[in-house]
Amino acid sequence: MSLSTASATLLSRLAAVLPARALLTDPGQLAAHARDSAPFSEYGTPAAVVVPRSVKQVEQVMALAYEAGVPVVPQGARTGLAGAANAVDGCLVLSLAAMDRILEIDPANRLVRCEPGVVTKHLAEAVAEHGLSYPPDPASWERCTVGGNIATGAGGICCVKYGVTADYVLGLDLVLPDGRRMRTGHDTVKGVAGYDLTHLIVGSEGTLAVVVGATLALRPARPPALSLLAQFPTLTAAGDAVAEITAAGHAPSALELLDRATSDAVVAYGHPLLKAGSAATLIVECDSADPAADLTAIEALCRAAGAENVETAADGDAARSIIEARRLVGPALAAYAATKGDAMTSFIEDVAVPRSQLARFVGLIEDIAAHHRLTVFTLGHAGDGNLHPTVVFDESDPDEFRRAQTAYDDIMAAGLALGGTSTGEHGIGTLKRDWLERELGPVSLELQRGLKRLFDPKNLLNPGKVVTA
């Protein structure tokens, strides 16, 4: 039976067991769910989009699709940047966005149970009402979902101190490719019984199982924070400052880097504290018991490294103004792209290197941009070496599109050559499969392919993502 015939038969069976609103086949709806936010990744046309509202419906969909031999591609908010949520031709897209309930907040045990479609910001706001915090804060936290964060292993600005999504996942409710349901993990603070299937699923990008529920650890509410902004005449000076801050034992809740192009874009957008022309900007936030004392010490380290423009917040309003410089990067780059024409697009990449290689890597990215006659804005989490080079290009110009792709590959190669990794928090998807194979090596790659076959012997769940079968 061909895939198109199997898909048609499956849709008839799904229509018999699902509410009408749960099965979408309108061409516009299919197009809207065909891809995530990665511009260089291939995508296909789904046969339908299924929008379940219960675990039982997910079990039915998966069991019927498995029996019919039809691929299933799980999706959240489609804010991903690696093509992990892209449809393949004739598949079912399984949108989990409607499963968006917070099921329980348990202050005594500092945990929360929720469905995968809960928006990250909404979760953080809900637990804050109980004097608790959920620290992971991806840049898209106002739109991205908990399930998507788990799928990609998302991070965020504060991960230098508070860790990434994986550090907060205690347990998962899963539906396997054949429709069976299982639970991983535990509700206890400690628990090492058996293989750690929970963290095998975290970062697996929907290729092993469908997450239908999560038990997440919470922390006490974060104390008030103060911030510092420092601009440097050279990348080396900024890198030295990062190294000295780390070596001195400071634990900032954010330690962010903007390169020259990004700093100038934020200046042009209108932020009052940054000055144009600096080679790099560091933005530091501290939320310790005595953040003012920490920032005084960090300011001294920045000045000793050669900082030429330093602004230190004396109160909460000033601190928020400094952090706003980092939050404005997205709008600033969008404004820059808008001045270049309607066909301009920007692609924010994700690569991590050892902190000691940070300044060198940023310099190499600037060289790559110049070589390919492109503008590349580099920003990221200096505290853990995770950078986000952002290539701006005209996607309607075939030559510029080709140069942007080549520049992206050159940046990835440079990061790996410095002892880095192909992704710190965005995932692999289809975009980085080749780079993952180079990074892992043949033995590790074969083990990972074996895990995929164990969970999904028919290769029907999000096929072609992360590793090829």
C-alpha positions in Angstrom: 0.0 0.0 0.0 1.4 3.4 -0.9 1.8 6.1 1.7 -0.9 8.2 0.1 -3.4 5.3 0.2 -2.4 4.5 3.8 -2.8 8.1 4.8 -6.3 8.3 3.2 -7.3 5.1 5.0 -5.9 6.4 8.3 -7.8 9.7 8.0 -11.0 7.8 7.7 -10.3 5.8 10.8 -9.2 8.9 12.7 -12.4 10.8 11.7 -14.4 7.9 13.3 -12.7 8.2 16.7 -11.7 11.9 17.0 -13.9 15.1 17.3 -14.1 17.0 14.1 -12.1 19.9 15.5 -9.2 17.6 16.3 -8.6 16.7 12.6 -7.4 19.5 10.3 -7.1 19.0 6.5 -7.6 22.4 5.1 -4.6 23.3 2.8 -4.0 26.6 4.7 -3.9 24.7 8.0 -1.5 22.1 6.5 0.8 24.8 5.2 0.8 26.6 8.6 2.0 23.4 10.3 4.5 22.3 7.7 7.6 23.7 9.3 9.3 25.3 12.3 11.4 28.5 12.2 14.6 27.2 10.6 15.1 28.6 7.1 17.6 26.1 5.7 15.7 22.9 6.5 13.7 20.8 4.1 10.0 20.2 4.9 7.1 18.3 3.3 3.3 18.5 3.1 1.4 16.6 5.8 -1.7 14.6 5.0 -3.5 16.1 8.1 -2.9 17.9 11.4 -4.2 16.2 14.5 -4.9 18.4 17.5 -5.6 16.1 20.5 -6.9 17.4 23.8 -6.3 14.3 25.9 -3.7 11.5 26.4 -6.3 9.0 25.3 -6.6 10.7 21.9 -2.8 10.7 21.5 -2.8 6.9 22.2 -5.5 6.4 19.6 -3.7 8.4 17.0 -0.3 6.8 17.6 -1.8 3.2 17.6 -3.7 3.8 14.3 -0.8 5.5 12.6 1.6 2.7 13.6 -0.8 0.1 12.3 -1.2 2.0 9.0 2.5 2.7 8.6 2.1 6.5 8.4 4.8 8.8 9.9 3.9 11.1 12.8 5.6 14.4 13.4 5.0 15.9 16.9 4.8 19.7 17.1 4.5 22.4 19.8 4.6 26.1 19.0 7.0 25.7 16.0 9.5 28.1 17.4 12.3 25.6 17.0 15.4 26.6 14.9 16.7 23.2 13.6 13.8 21.8 11.5 12.9 19.2 14.2 9.2 19.9 13.9 9.1 20.0 10.0 6.6 17.8 8.3 7.5 15.0 5.9 5.3 14.3 2.9 2.1 12.3 3.7 2.7 12.4 7.5 0.4 13.2 10.3 1.4 16.3 12.2 0.6 15.8 15.9 0.1 19.3 17.4 0.2 19.1 21.2 -0.6 22.8 21.6 -4.1 22.2 22.8 -2.9 20.0 25.7 -2.1 23.1 27.7 -3.2 22.4 31.3 -1.1 22.9 34.4 -2.3 19.9 36.4 -0.8 20.4 39.8 1.6 22.8 41.6 3.0 21.1 44.7 4.9 23.7 46.9 5.7 21.1 49.6 7.7 19.0 47.1 8.6 21.9 44.9 7.3 20.3 41.7 4.7 21.0 39.0 2.9 18.6 36.7 1.7 19.9 33.4 0.8 19.0 29.8 3.2 19.6 26.9 1.4 22.5 25.4 1.8 24.8 28.4 3.6 28.0 27.3 6.8 28.4 29.3 6.0 32.0 30.4 2.6 30.9 31.6 4.1 28.1 33.7 6.6 30.5 35.3 3.9 33.0 36.1 1.7 30.3 37.6 4.3 28.9 40.0 5.4 32.4 40.9 2.0 32.8 42.6 3.2 30.1 45.0 6.5 31.8 45.8 8.4 29.5 43.4 10.2 29.7 40.2 10.8 27.7 37.0 14.1 29.1 35.9 14.6 27.9 32.2 13.9 31.0 30.1 14.4 30.4 26.3 14.3 33.6 24.3 10.9 32.5 22.9 9.5 31.8 26.3 6.4 33.9 25.6 5.4 31.5 22.8 7.4 28.2 23.2 5.9 25.3 25.0 7.2 23.0 27.8 7.0 20.0 25.4 9.1 21.8 22.8 11.6 22.8 25.5 11.9 19.2 26.6 12.2 18.0 23.0 15.1 20.3 22.2 16.7 20.5 25.6 16.2 24.3 25.6 18.3 26.7 27.7 18.1 30.5 28.1 19.8 33.5 29.4 19.9 32.4 33.1 21.2 28.9 32.4 24.8 29.9 33.4 23.6 29.8 37.0 20.4 27.9 37.0 20.9 25.3 34.3 18.8 24.2 31.3 15.5 22.3 30.9 17.1 18.9 31.4 18.0 20.0 35.0 14.4 20.4 35.9 12.7 17.3 34.4 11.9 14.8 37.1 9.6 12.5 35.1 7.7 12.2 31.8 4.5 10.7 30.7 5.0 9.2 27.2 3.2 7.6 24.4 5.4 5.3 22.4 5.3 5.1 18.6 2.9 2.1 18.7 0.5 3.8 21.1 1.6 2.2 24.4 1.8 4.6 27.3 4.5 4.7 30.0 6.0 6.9 32.6 9.6 7.6 33.3 11.4 9.2 36.3 10.1 9.9 39.8 8.7 12.5 42.2 11.4 12.1 44.8 14.5 14.4 45.1 16.7 11.4 44.6 16.1 8.4 42.3 18.5 6.3 40.3 16.5 3.1 39.7 17.2 1.6 36.3 18.5 3.4 33.2 17.8 7.1 33.0 15.1 7.1 30.3 13.8 10.5 31.3 17.0 12.3 30.2 17.3 10.0 27.2 13.9 11.5 26.0 15.0 15.1 26.9 16.6 16.5 23.7 15.5 13.6 21.5 13.3 16.0 19.5 10.2 13.8 19.3 12.0 10.9 17.6 11.7 8.3 20.4 8.3 9.0 22.1 5.6 11.6 22.4 5.7 13.6 25.6 2.1 14.0 26.9 3.0 15.1 30.5 5.9 16.4 32.5 6.8 16.5 36.2 9.2 19.4 36.7 11.3 20.6 39.6 10.8 24.1 41.0 13.1 26.4 42.9 12.4 29.2 45.5 11.6 32.5 44.0 14.7 34.3 42.6 15.9 37.2 44.7 16.0 40.8 43.3 18.8 41.2 40.8 21.2 44.0 39.8 23.1 44.3 36.5 26.2 45.7 34.9 27.0 46.6 31.3 30.6 46.8 30.1 32.0 47.6 26.6 35.4 46.6 25.4 37.8 47.9 22.7 38.8 44.3 21.7 37.3 40.8 21.7 40.3 39.6 23.6 39.6 42.1 26.4 36.0 40.9 26.7 37.1 37.3 26.7 39.7 38.0 29.4 36.9 39.6 31.5 34.7 36.6 31.2 37.6 34.3 32.2 38.4 36.5 35.3 34.8 36.6 36.4 34.6 32.8 36.3 38.0 32.3 37.9 37.2 34.6 40.8 34.3 32.3 41.7 31.4 34.7 40.8 28.1 33.1 39.9 26.2 35.6 37.8 22.6 34.8 36.9 23.4 36.1 33.4 26.6 36.7 31.6 25.8 37.7 28.0 28.0 38.8 25.1 27.2 41.1 22.1 29.7 41.5 19.4 30.5 44.8 17.6 27.7 44.4 15.0 25.1 43.4 17.6 26.1 46.2 20.0 25.8 48.8 17.2 22.4 47.4 16.1 21.1 47.8 19.7 22.5 51.4 19.8 20.8 52.2 16.5 17.6 50.8 17.9 17.8 53.4 20.6 19.1 51.8 23.8 20.5 54.8 25.9 23.3 53.0 27.7 25.3 51.4 24.9 27.8 53.3 22.9 28.6 52.6 19.2 32.0 51.4 18.1 32.9 48.9 20.8 34.3 45.5 19.8 32.2 43.7 22.4 29.6 44.3 25.1 29.2 42.2 28.3 25.9 42.2 30.2 26.1 40.8 33.7 23.3 40.1 36.1 23.7 39.0 39.7 20.9 37.8 42.1 23.0 36.7 45.0 22.4 37.7 48.6 24.5 40.8 48.1 24.4 41.6 44.3 25.8 45.1 44.8 29.0 43.8 46.3 29.3 41.1 43.5 28.9 43.7 40.8 31.4 46.0 42.4 34.0 43.2 42.2 33.0 42.3 38.7 33.2 45.9 37.6 36.8 46.0 38.9 37.6 42.9 36.9 36.0 44.4 33.7 38.0 47.6 34.1 41.2 45.7 34.7 40.6 43.8 31.5 40.2 47.1 29.6 36.5 48.0 29.6 36.0 51.5 28.4 32.3 52.1 29.1 30.8 50.6 32.3 27.3 51.1 33.6 26.4 49.5 37.0 22.8 49.5 38.2 22.1 50.9 41.7 18.5 49.8 41.8 16.0 47.5 40.2 14.8 49.9 37.5 18.4 50.5 36.3 19.1 46.8 36.4 16.1 46.1 34.2 17.2 48.8 31.7 20.6 47.1 31.4 19.0 43.6 30.8 16.7 45.3 28.3 19.7 45.8 26.1 19.9 42.0 25.7 16.2 41.6 25.3 16.3 44.2 22.5 18.6 42.2 20.3 15.8 40.5 18.5 13.9 43.6 17.7 17.1 45.5 16.8 18.1 42.8 14.3 14.6 42.7 12.8 14.7 46.5 12.4 18.1 46.2 10.7 16.8 43.6 8.3 13.7 45.7 7.5 16.0 48.5 6.3 17.5 46.1 3.7 14.3 45.1 2.0 11.3 42.8 2.3 13.2 39.6 1.3 15.7 39.9 4.1 15.6 37.2 6.7 17.8 36.5 9.8 18.8 33.1 11.0 20.0 32.7 14.6 22.4 29.8 14.9 23.5 27.9 18.0 27.0 26.5 18.7 29.0 26.2 21.9 32.7 26.3 22.5 34.9 26.0 25.7 34.8 29.4 27.5 38.5 29.8 27.0 37.9 29.8 23.2 35.1 32.4 23.3 36.9 35.5 22.0 38.8 33.5 19.4 35.5 32.0 18.1 33.8 35.4 17.8 36.8 36.7 15.9 36.6 33.8 13.5 32.9 34.4 12.9 33.7 38.0 12.0 36.3 36.8 9.5 33.8 34.3 8.0 31.3 37.1 7.6 33.8 39.3 5.9 34.9 36.5 3.6 31.4 35.7 2.5 30.4 39.4 2.2 27.6 39.0 4.8 26.5 40.6 8.0 26.6 38.2 10.9 25.5 39.3 14.4 27.0 37.3 17.2 25.4 37.2 20.7 25.1 34.6 23.3 25.7 33.2 26.7 29.3 34.0 27.4 29.1 32.4 30.8 28.8 28.9 29.3 30.4 29.5 25.8 27.1 29.1 24.0 26.9 31.6 21.1 24.2 32.5 18.6 25.7 33.8 15.4 22.8 35.4 13.4 23.2 35.5 9.6 21.2 38.2 7.8 20.6 37.6 4.1 18.3 38.1 1.2 16.6 34.8 0.6 15.3 36.0 -2.8 18.9 36.3 -4.1 20.2 32.8 -5.0 23.9 33.8 -4.7 23.4 35.5 -1.3 21.3 32.5 -0.1 24.2 30.2 -1.1 26.8 32.3 0.6 24.6 32.4 3.8 24.5 28.5 3.8 28.2 28.3 3.2 28.9 30.8 6.0 26.7 28.8 8.3 28.7 25.6 7.5 32.0 27.5 8.0 30.9 28.7 11.4 29.9 25.2 12.5 33.3 23.9 11.3 35.1 26.6 13.2 33.2 25.8 16.4 33.9 22.1 16.2 37.6 22.8 15.5 37.9 24.7 18.7 36.6 21.7 20.7 33.0 22.8 20.6 29.6 21.2 19.9 27.1 21.7 17.1 24.3 22.7 19.4 24.0 24.0 23.0 20.2 24.4 23.1 18.5 24.5 19.7 18.8 20.8 18.8 19.8 18.9 15.7 16.6 18.4 13.7 17.4 18.1 10.0 19.6 21.2 9.9 22.6 19.7 11.7 22.4 15.9 11.0 25.6 16.0 9.0 27.4 18.0 11.7 26.2 15.7 14.4 27.7 12.7 12.5 31.0 14.5 12.3 30.9 15.4 16.0 29.8 12.0 17.3 32.0 9.6 15.4 30.9 6.2 14.0 30.7 4.2 17.2 28.5 6.7 19.1 26.4 7.3 16.0 25.7 3.6 15.6 24.6 3.4 19.3 22.3 6.3 18.8 20.8 4.8 15.7 20.3 1.6 17.7 18.3 3.5 20.3 16.1 4.9 17.6 15.4 1.4 16.2 14.6 0.1 19.7 12.0 2.7 20.4 10.7 3.1 16.9 11.4 -0.1 14.8 9.3 1.1 11.9 11.0 4.5 11.8 7.6 6.3 11.9 8.0 8.9 14.6 9.6 12.1 13.4 11.6 10.2 10.8 14.8 11.8 9.4 15.4 14.0 12.4 18.5 14.0 14.6 19.9 10.7 13.2 19.0 8.9 10.0 17.8 5.3 10.5 
